[in-house]
Amino acid sequence: TCIQAEDCRCQVNGTFLDVGATWEDHNICKDCMCKANGEIHCENMYCKKCSKKELPLNKEGSCCNECIEEWAWALDGNNKFNAKKGSEVKMTVDSVAKPNKF
């Protein structure tokens, strides 16, 4: 069957998408859209800016920083403990990460 060129769909990773469909391409860190004639238009991915109270944390393989406000964590992954309300808790800190401003 024949279709008009402007009705052609976009092929992305083996899947056909309709004109107007949008997706995030994490391989190139772009927001993309299927346009008429099967053309794909991509722009820089929008990433949330961190507030003054947050610290941008870059995770390997991620396009955008993650904004974290609470930035103390256990390196061994065992960061859960039980403490009664009002208890005193002491921790040893090897390094501190602080946002630029508060």
C-alpha positions in Angstrom: 0.0 0.0 0.0 1.1 3.6 -0.6 1.0 6.4 1.9 1.8 10.1 1.6 5.4 11.0 2.6 4.2 13.2 5.4 2.4 10.2 7.0 5.6 8.1 7.2 6.4 7.0 10.7 9.8 7.0 12.4 11.8 3.9 13.1 13.6 3.9 16.5 15.4 0.8 17.7 13.3 -1.4 15.5 10.0 0.2 16.6 7.8 2.4 14.4 6.5 5.5 16.1 3.7 7.8 14.9 4.3 11.4 13.9 4.2 13.5 17.0 5.6 10.8 19.3 8.3 11.9 21.8 10.9 10.0 23.7 14.1 10.5 25.6 17.2 9.0 23.9 19.6 8.3 26.8 22.3 7.1 24.4 22.8 10.7 23.2 21.1 12.6 26.1 18.5 14.2 23.9 14.7 14.7 23.9 13.4 13.5 20.5 10.3 13.8 18.4 9.0 12.0 15.3 8.2 14.6 12.6 6.5 14.3 9.2 8.2 12.3 6.5 9.7 10.0 9.1 12.2 12.6 10.2 13.5 12.6 13.8 14.3 15.9 15.5 16.3 15.9 18.7 17.2 18.7 21.2 19.3 18.8 24.3 17.6 17.0 27.1 16.0 19.2 29.7 17.6 18.7 33.1 16.2 20.1 36.4 18.5 22.6 38.0 19.3 22.0 41.7 18.1 24.4 44.3 20.6 26.2 46.6 20.0 23.6 49.3 20.7 20.7 46.9 23.9 19.2 45.6 24.1 18.0 42.0 25.2 14.3 42.0 26.4 12.9 38.7 25.6 9.2 38.4 27.5 7.2 35.8 25.4 6.5 32.7 22.8 9.2 33.6 22.2 12.2 31.3 21.2 14.6 34.1 22.5 15.2 37.6 20.4 14.0 40.5 19.7 16.7 43.0 20.2 15.6 46.6 19.5 17.5 49.8 20.6 14.8 52.2 24.1 13.8 51.3 25.5 11.6 54.0 25.5 7.9 53.2 27.3 4.7 54.1 29.9 3.5 51.6 29.3 -0.2 52.5 25.5 0.1 51.7 24.6 -0.8 55.3 23.0 2.6 56.1 19.9 1.4 58.1 19.9 1.4 61.9 17.3 1.7 64.6 17.4 4.5 67.1 14.8 5.7 69.6 13.6 9.2 69.2 15.8 11.5 71.2 18.7 9.1 71.2 22.2 10.4 70.5 23.7 9.0 67.3 27.4 9.3 66.5 28.9 8.7 63.1 32.4 8.8 61.7 32.6 10.8 58.5 35.5 10.3 56.0 34.5 13.2 53.8 31.8 15.8 53.4 30.0 17.1 50.3 28.3 20.5 50.7 26.4 22.6 48.2 27.9 25.9 47.3 25.3 28.0 49.2 22.5 27.6 51.6 
